[in-house]
């Protein structure tokens, strides 16, 4: 039988701390997965659901975007995937009676963990202006409220249409189509906060803002560099791919400020060696780099490659690249002292890495938020591209760039047109297919949307999934900005903090999850998703919906569009709602690579999107070649008495969804307000292990932001660096602290001071 949600927020005043673990997965991961699934779903539902996760005839995991192999295990899911499925397929329900019992002011004092544990929302809920309780409302009235507010705007650009990464291709295509027919490109999405830096760098250098490798390339690589990423928690199924690569002879360099259990040793629960044996050691060389030092490291490696006779693939550089001479001059002039200071590495470690590079013909570089969320994130990723171009590792089997996306279908949403700066060719195709003139002015990304809400320039905020308030930077500024809106609308499956930080009026529109059957007038439907490596496949839910009042995301968009656009729209919204194949037919005529979409996606396993640099070494850049770049190298440092702080996830967490209060690989239990500090740094600051501190970020304009009451944990992180969990530390990230070019919040290199305090420092549950 499934368990009940917690009656109150658990006490987190004194987290239990033990030594970090040295291996990931194994029997503990299996046990934890099944225990959480049983608590949320019960035994029978657990079996029915988990056996369909990531199967060719099943549904795509609502967690990360890691691809599936062609030959799949019966249990093709990881621990955190099982948690994500359990959260969605839970038997717990949030009914109108729940909202009658809990005023918004009371819910706002709860933690995000407590809110998420309450279960699935069953009916549309409306918060009238001045009210403190949500009340049930029919779908027709809910959509009319949205239409009324949109019609009252002075300009379509006063509306913001946000998208979370789990939205299907079909829903995302309809959503951007509706927004653009309405008249705006204000289509911010969660990519703005994560891999926007990757897209910016890769588009300029390679011509395609996506990774260039397939799963088979990882298996064939000679060397894999995993930089700024923690697969054991954030993409656990990636560990299986790394294990297979190791079995094929690959070596692995891990570049990270924190030692992570998953990259040390993987006990694959699909094998007897993983369950009962020692598992597989993954990392051959651990480069414990200081926060923000990755650009300096890759620039140093590039200089050393240039100085090694015969190391450069001169034919590839000559035939396929542009800008080599300028890049090479900058690399040869790089500052060794600055590099060693910024990276915290010694020359011997860098030389060992160089030896592994020179001994490898096929190299893949993987990265995630540890590279993308710095002020100099885009130049850092460009330097990674320089590194791969030097030895011809783009367009070669077993080699390439591998930005690992964190959210299922976040890449697909961008492919479908969820982008505030759409390409003219995409808008031309929309205009030709649907007979309207899309707006050409660039819209608002996430940070600019918050500014627009803050300044009163945006008045309606509509979110297709996600937890915008908790995911975004500068929490106090963001919450105040959202509260200035006339209407906030969230299409959601479960409660989160964004439902209790609202505009003057608010709506919660409950939707189907990935696990649920989608029955429309045209019959049972399926949707499609794109994984982190450009594979597109179908997803078919099997469970009965959590409530008879739920609508699918495509149905919500179609019904809203009919109300808002009326007879002015020539788009067949009613047909799209009935039959998603009609949507896919239009996608096939608008989005490159989706020709004959319906036929290809019905094949088991789906199909691979074309990628010109990978497929034929064609680079659709401004120069027609792959571009070397020569950006100045940044050397981040904190002033004396300060540390550089990175925000990160715990193991019991997926983005802003908190599954539990443990981070067992790092030895943290029953608490999230912890800060990981190197013992020598902590001692120099007068902070014993187990003491408490306030975290205070210092911004360049002299302003400060405070997150109170964190337990100090002496931890083997890089010197001068610290780490703490988000969303609790998002309050420390200034709204204006963003990456150059991409405008991504720079959450991985915050200058902070630690002020000693006591456990009783006035921390509230939602802090």
N, C-alpha and C positions, 0 to 999 in steps of 0.2 A: 504494500500500500504506500502511496506517495505521502510524504510528510507535509505538515502544515508550515506556512511561512513563519518566521520569527515574530513573536508578539511585540518585541521592542528592539531597539538598536543594541547590539552586544557591546559590552564594555571593552574598550581597547586601550585602557590607560597604561597597562604594563605588558607589552608584547613579550613573548618568550623568544629568546635568541639562543641558537646553537651554532655550531660550526657549519659553514656552507658545505653542500654535498659536492662530490667529485664525479658524479655520473647522473645521467637523466634516463627517464622511462623505467623499464623493467616492471616487475610485479607491483610495486607501489603505484605506478601510473595506472595500471589496469584496475587495481582495487579502488583507487580514488575515482576513476571514471565511472565505474559501476555503482559505487556508493552514491555519488551525486545524481546519477541518472535515476537510480531507484527512488531516491528521496523526492525527485521532481515528477517522475513519470509512473512509478510503480514497475513491478517486474515484467509483466506481459508487454506493456507499452514500450519498455526499454528494449526488449528483444525485437519487437516489430519495427522499431524506428532505427536503431543503430545499424541493423543489418542492411538498411537501404541507403545509408550515408555514402555519398561519392560512388555509388554503383552506377553502371551505365543505364539501368532501368529505374534508378532511384532519384534522389534529390541531392543537389549540391550543398555541401556543408555551409551553414550560414556564418562560419568563422572565417578563416584566412583563405587566401586565393592561391595556395600552393597547388600545382597541377597533380593529376592522377596518372599513374602509369597505365599503359594499355592493358596489361595483365594485372588484375586487381585482387587483393586479398578479400576474404569474406568479411573481415573487419577492417575496412579501408578508412579508418579514422584515427585520430590521436586523442590524447587525454583532453586537451582543450576543445577539440571538435566535439567530443562527447558532452562536455559542459555546455557548449553553445546550443547543441541540439536539445539537451535536457531543459535548458532555460526556455526555449521556444515551445517545446512539446509538453511543457509542464501541465499538470492537472489543476494547478492553482488558478483561481479566477479573481479578477478585479471587476466587480459588478457595480451597478448604480448604488446598491446598498453600502458598498465600501466608501464611495464618495460622500454619501449622506452622513456617514459616521465620522469621516475625516475631513475637516476643513482644509483649504489650501494652506492657510497659515500654519497649521499643524504639520502637514506633509512637508512643508518647506524646511522644517527643523529636523527632518529625518535624513539619514545618510542615503547616498545613492545605492548602497548595498541593500538596505532595508526596502527601499522603494522597488528595486528590481526583483526582490524575493516574493513580492505579493502575488505575482502571476499575470495571466493574460487579460488584457482589457477586452470587455465583451460587447460594449455598445458605444456609439458616438456620445461624447460628453461635451457639454458647453458650460463655460464660465462667463456669465453675464457681467457687464461692467459694474463694478462696485460690490460684486458678490464675493463670498469666501468659500463657496462650495460649488463644485461641478454638478451639473444636473443632466440627466439623459435627454437626448434630443433625436428626433427622427433624422435619417440621412437626408431627406429632402430639405428639411429646415437647416441642417448643418451646412450643406452645400450652398443654399441660398444666402446664408450669412457671409460666406466667403465671397460669393458673387457680388453681394451688396457692397462690401468693403472695397473690392477691386474696382467696381464701377464708380465709386466715390473718389478715387484717386485723381489728382490733377494730371498725373503722367504715369504711364505704365512703369517707368523707372522708379517709382515709389514703392514697388513691390519687389521682394527678394524671394527667389525660389531655390531653396537649398536641397541638396541631395546627399544621402548617406550611401556608402559603398555597397550595401547589400541589395540595392534595387536592381531588378532584372533588366536585361537589355530592352525588352518590350516596354516596360514601364518607363525606363529612362528615355527612350526615343519619344514616346508620347508626351512625357513631361516637358522635355525641351521644345517639342513642337508646339505644345500649348503655350508655353511662356513666350515663345517667339511670335506666334500668332497674336498673342495678347499685346506684344510690342516691346519686349525687353530682352536683353542678354544678361540680366542679373541672375546667373545660374552658378553660384558658388557651390563647391562640394568639398567632401572630406579630403580629396587629393590636394586641395590648396594647403592643407595642414600637414601633409606627409610627403608624397613623392612629386610634388610640383617642381621641386628643385631638380629631380631626376629628369622629368619631362623637358624642362627648360634647357638643361645641359645637353641631353641626348638629341633634341631636335636641332640645336645649333650645330652640333659636331657631326652627327650621323644622319640627320634628316628624319629620323623616326623617334618619337619620344617614349619608346618602350624598350624593354629588354630584347636582346638579340638571340638568346639561347633557348633551346628546348630542353626538356628533361634528359633526353638522350645525350645532349652535349655535356651535361654534368657527369654523366656516367663515363664519358670518353675522355674527360679532361686529364691532363698530366698534373696540373696544379690548380687548386681552387683557393682563392683568397676571400675570406669572409670578413668583411669590415663593417663595424658599427651595427652589428646585428646579433640577436640572441635567439637562434632557431629553437632551442629547447623549450622555450616558453611561447614565443610568438608565432613560430611556424614549425611545430614539432615533426610533421611528416617530412620536412626537408632533411632531417637527420637520417632517414632511411636512404635518401638519395646520396647523401654524403658517405654513408656506410658502403653503398654499392660502388661508389667511385673509388673509395679506399681499397675495396676488394679487387678493383680493376687496376690498381697500381698508382692511383692519384695520391698526391701529397696535399696537405691543407695548412695554410697559414691563417691564423685568426688574429685580427687586429681589433682590439677593444680595450676600453679602460678597466672593465671588470672581467675577472675570470668567470666564465659561465659553465655550469655543469654539463649542459648538452654538448658543448664543443670540446670538453675534455674527454668524455667517454659516453657512448650510447649503448644502452642495453635494449636492444630491439625486442619488444614484446611479441613480435611475430615469429621469433626464433627461439630454439631451446637455449642457445648460447646467451641470448639476451635475457631470458627469463631466469635461468639458473646459473649462468656462467658469468664471466667477466665482461662480456660485451665487447665493443670495438672502440679502441682509442682513436679519436678523430684528428685532433690537432697535432701537427708535427712541429710547428713553430708558433709560439704565442708571443705576439708583439703587444705588450701592455702599454698602449699609447695614451697620452694625455688628451683630454677633451679638445677637439678642434685641431689636432695635430696631423690629421690624415693627409691634407693637401701637401704639407711639408714632407711627409714620408714618401708619397708617390713622386713628388718632384725630385727628391733625393735618389730614388730608384731610377728615375728617368735619366738623371745625370750619369749615374753609374753605368746604365745600359749604353748610353751614347759614348762613354769613354772605353767601352769594351770592344776591341776589334771583332768585327763579324757578327755582333749581337743584334744590330738593326736589320730588319727585313727591308733592304734597300729597294728591291723591286716593287714590293707592296707600297712603300712610301712614295716612290716615283710615279706609279701607275694610278694610285687611288686616293692620294691625300693632297691637302693644300695647307700652306702655312708652316711647313716644317722648319725652314731656316730661322724664322722669328722665334718659334718655340725652342729650338735647339740652343739658340743664343741665350735665351732666358734660363734654360735648364743648366747650361754650363756655368752660368754666373750665380747659381743659387748659393745661399748662405749656410754653410755647414753648422756653424755655432747656433744660428737661429733654429735650424732643423732639430738639432739635438735638444735644445731647450724646449721647443714647442712640442716635440714628440715624447720627451722623457726617456727616449731610447738611447742606447750607446751605439757606437759605430759598429761594433762586432755583431750586434743583432741585425742591423740593416745589411751588413755584408752577408750574413747567413741567408737572409731573405733573397738577396741578389743571387746567391749561388743557386737557390731553388728556382728562381726565375730563369736564369740562363740554362738550367738543365731541363727546361720544359718547353715543348713546342706548342702545346695547346693549353691556354690559360683562361680561366673564367674568374671574373671578379663579381662577387655578390655583395650587396649592401642594403641597408634599410635606414631607419630614422637616425641612427648614429652619424650618418653622413649628411642627411638632407635637412636637418634642423639646426643649422648654424648660419651666421651672417654670410660666411663665405662658402656656403654649401654648393652653389652652382660652380664656382671655380674648382672646388674640390673634385666634383664628379667629372668635370672637364679634364682634370689632371689624370683621373683614372682612365678616361678615354685615351689621352695621350699615351699612357703606359701600354695600353693594349694595341694601339695603332703602331707603335714603334716596332713591334715584333710580328705584325700581321695577324693579330688575334681578333679580328673582326671579319666575319664571313668565312671562317674556317671551322669545320666540324670540331666539336669539343672545346670551343673557345667563344668568348664574347662577354657582353655586359649583362648583368643579372640583377636589376633592382627588384627586390622581393616585396611585392605588394602585401599589405596587411589585411585588407578587407575583401571578402568575397565579392567579386564583380566591380570593385572600384575602377579597375582598368576598363571593363566593359562599358560602364557609365560614360567615361570620357570618350570612348570610341563612338558611342551613340549620340554624342553632341552635348553632353553636360559639360559646358565650358563657357566661361564668361568672355573669352577671347576667341571666338570660332574662326576657323580658316575661311577666307572668302569662297573657296571652292565648295566647302560644305554648305554655306548659305546659298550659293548658286544652285546646288542640287536640290535643296529644300524648296527654293522658289520654283524651280522647274517642275517638281513633282506635285506640289500642293497649291500652286497658283496664288501665292501671296508674297509680298515683299518683306522678308525678315529684316529686323533692325541691323544696321551695320556697325553702330557704335559699340565699343567694348563695354561690358557690364562690370559688375562688382564681384570681386573674390571675397573670401571669408573675412579677412581683416578689413577691407574697404566696406563690406556690408555692416560690420559692427560700427564703424565710424559713421556710416549713413544713418543707422538706427539711433546712435548717440546724438547726432546733430539734427534729427528730425527730418532728414531727407528721404528716409525709407519709413513707411507707415504700416505695411503688411508684410509679415514674415511667414512663409509657408515652408515647412520642412518635410521632405519625403524620407522618413526614417531618421535614425541617428539621435544624438543627444547633444545638440548644438551648444547649449549653455555650459555643459561640463567638459566638452571637447576643446573649447576655444581658449585663447590666452586671456590674461588680465581679467580674472573672474569678476571682480567688483565692477570694473568698467563695462564688461559685457552684460552682466545682469542688469545694470542700470540702463544700458542701451536698449535691451530687449523690452524692459518695462515701459519704454516710451512709445512702443508700437501701438497702433490702434487695434490690431488683431494679430495674434500668433496662432498658427495652425500646425499640428504635428500628426503625421500619419505614422502610427506606431503599433507595435504588438504588446509592449510592456511599459510600465511606469518608469519614468526617469526624472531627473531634476528639471529638465526643460519643460515639463508639464506643470511645475509649481513656480516657475519664474516666467511670468506671462505678461502680455500686453494688456491694454484696457479690457479687451475681451479675448477669450481663448477657446480653441476647439481641440479635442483629441479625436482623431478619426482612426478607429481600429481596423487593422488589415490582416489578411492572411499571411502566414509564415511559409517558409520554404517547405516545411514538413507536411503541409496540408493540401488536400485535394482542392482544385480550382474548377468548379462547375459553372459554366456560363450557358447562355441560351443556345450557343453553338456546340455544346457538349463539353466534355472534360478537356481542359487546356493544360499545356505545359509552357514553361518559360525557358529562357536561355541565359547563360552567363559566359564570361570570358575570364580565364584564369590568368595568373601572373606571367605566363609565357605565351599568351596569345592563342590559346586553344579555346574554341567555342563549343559548348555542348548543352544538351537539354537538361532540365531539372523538373522532376515530377513528384509532387507531394503525394503522400499516401494516407495520411491521417484525416479523420473528419475534422472540420474546422472547430476551433475552440468555442465558437458561438455562431448561431444562425444570423447574427447581425453583422458579421464581418464582410467587407468587400475586398477584392483584390486591388493591388495598386493600379493596374491598368484600368479597372472599372472606376476607381475613384477619379482618375485623371479624365477619363472620357465623360463621365457625368458632370464633372465640374466644367470642362471645356464647353459642353453643350449649353450650360447655363450662362457662362461668361461671354462666349463668342457668338452664340445664337445663330441666326441665319446668315451672318456675315462670313461664317466659316464654310468653306467647301469641303473640309475634311470629314470623312465618314466616321465620326466618333462612335456612333451606335454600332456600326459594323465591326469596328476595332474591338469594342467591348465583348461582342458576341464570339468572335473568332480571332485568336491571336495570330493565326496564320496570315490574316490580312495585314497585320502590323509587320510581320516578317517580310511579306511581299514588298511593302513600301521601303523597308530598311534595305532590301536587296537592291533597290534602285537609287538609293541615296548614299549609302556608306560603302566606300571601296573595300573590296575583299569579301563582301557578303553576297555576291552574285549567286543566284540559285540557292539562297539561304535555306529555304524550307527542305529541299532535298538533302542537302549536305548535313544539316543538323539532326535529321532523323536517322542518320547512320549511327550505330553504336559508337560512342566515344566522341562524336562530333567531327570537327575539322580544325585545321590550323590556318590562322590568318597569314597572308603574305607579309614578308618583312624584307624589303629590298636589300639592305646591307647584309643580312644573313643569307638570303637566297641566292643573290648573284653579284654581291659586292657593288651594288648600285646605291649611290648616296644622294637622296633628293634634298640636298642642302642648297643654299644660295650660290655656292661655287660649283655644285655638281660633283663634289668630292668630299671625302671625310676631312674634317677640319681640325688640324692641330690648333691649340690655343696657348697663349703665353700670359695668363693673368698673374699679377703680383701675388706672391705667397703671403698668406696671413699667419702671424705667430701669436695666437691667443694667450694671454696671461692675465691672471688675477693680481690685483695690488697686494702688497704685504698685508698679512692678517686676513685675507679673503680667500675663498675657494671658488673654483668653477663647478657649478652644479648642473647635472643632467637630470631631466625628468624621465621616468621609465615605468614599465608595467611590472606588476607582481605576477607570480605564476598562476594565481587564482583570479585572473583578470583577462578580459579581452577588450581592448580600447577602453571605453568608459564603463563597460559592463563588469561589475565586480561579482565574481562567483563565490568568493569566500575571503577569509581574512588571513590566509597563509601564503607564504612565498617559500615553500619548503626547500627548493634548491638552494636558496640563499640563507636558509636556516632561520627564517622569520615566521613566527606563528602567532595568531590571535592579535594582529595589529597591522596597521598600514602607516601610521604616522611615525616612521623611522627615517633616519638619514644615515647613509653609509659613508663613513669617513675613514681614511687611512689612519692607523693608530698613531703614527708619528705626527701627522697633521693635527689630529685630535689632541694629543698631549701638548703640542705647542700652543693650542688655543685654550688649554685648561679645561678640556671636556673629557672626563673619564667615560669609559664604556658604561652605558646605563644611565648616564646623566641626560638632562633634557635641555633643549635649545629651541629658540625661535629662529627661523630662517628668514633673513631680510635681504631681498635683492636690491642692488644699487644700479640705477640706470644713469645713462650719460647726461641726462638733464638735471640730475641731482635728486630725482624722486626716488622714493623707497616703497617697497611692497613687502608685507609681512605674512608669513604662515607660522602660526604659533604651535608650540607644544610637540616637538619631535624628539623621540628617544634617539640618542646617539648610539650607533652601532659601529664599533671598531671593525673595519672590513678591509680586505686586501685589494682596494681599488688603487688606481694610479695616484701617485703623489700630487697634491694640489687640486685634487678632484673629489667631488662628492656626488651622491645619487639619492633620489627620493621619488616616491611614486606620484604619478598624476592620476586623477585630476586634482588631488589635494594640493599639489604645488603649482597648478596653472595660475593661481593668484599671483605668483611671483614673476610671470612672464609679461613684460610691458607690451601693450598693443603695438607699439612702434618698433619693437625689437624683432625684425624680420630679416630673412635672407635677401640679399641683393638679387634682383631680377625676378625671382619666383614669388617673393613676398610671403614665404612660409614662416610661421612663427619660429624664432630661434630658441627653442626650448632645451637645447642640449649644451648650451654654454653660457649659463647665467652667472654673473658675478654676485656672490652672496657673502654675507658675514653671518656668523653663528653667535647668537647672544644667549648665554646660559640662563636657564629659567628653571621652573619646577614642573612636575607632572600636572599640578593643578593650575594650569595657565589659561583657563577659560575657553577651552576648545569645545565647539559645538559639534553635533553629530554630522552636519553637512559641511563642515569646514574642509 
